Amino acid sequence: MYKFLAKLNKILLPSFTKQGLDISKAKKWQMAIIGYRAYVTKRALGN
């Protein structure tokens, strides 16, 4: 399930690293997306 979510995230959600976003200046919604993507990626790699 998490591998599917990781692929879906890659397609649908923006990549802030490619945009050169400074994490210390990220807005709350951007931090929420970063945290969600990190959680899903960690779970996908763990399975």
C-alpha positions in Angstrom: 0.0 0.0 0.0 2.8 2.5 0.9 4.6 1.8 -2.3 1.5 2.7 -4.3 1.1 5.9 -2.2 4.8 6.8 -2.8 4.3 6.6 -6.5 1.1 8.6 -6.3 2.9 11.2 -4.2 5.6 11.5 -6.8 3.1 12.2 -9.5 0.6 14.5 -7.7 2.6 16.4 -5.0 5.2 19.0 -5.7 8.8 18.3 -5.1 10.2 21.1 -3.0 13.8 20.0 -3.4 13.6 20.5 -7.1 12.2 24.0 -6.5 15.1 24.8 -4.1 12.9 25.4 -1.1 14.7 26.4 2.1 13.1 24.3 4.8 13.6 26.9 7.5 11.5 29.3 5.4 8.8 26.8 4.5 5.2 27.5 5.2 3.1 25.2 7.4 1.3 23.5 4.5 4.7 22.9 2.8 6.1 21.3 6.0 3.0 19.1 6.3 3.5 17.8 2.7 7.3 17.3 3.4 6.4 15.3 6.6 3.7 13.3 4.9 6.0 12.4 2.0 8.8 11.4 4.3 6.5 9.2 6.4 5.2 7.4 3.3 8.6 7.0 1.8 10.0 5.6 5.0 7.1 3.1 5.3 7.4 2.1 1.6 11.1 1.4 2.0 10.6 -0.6 5.2 8.3 -3.1 3.5 
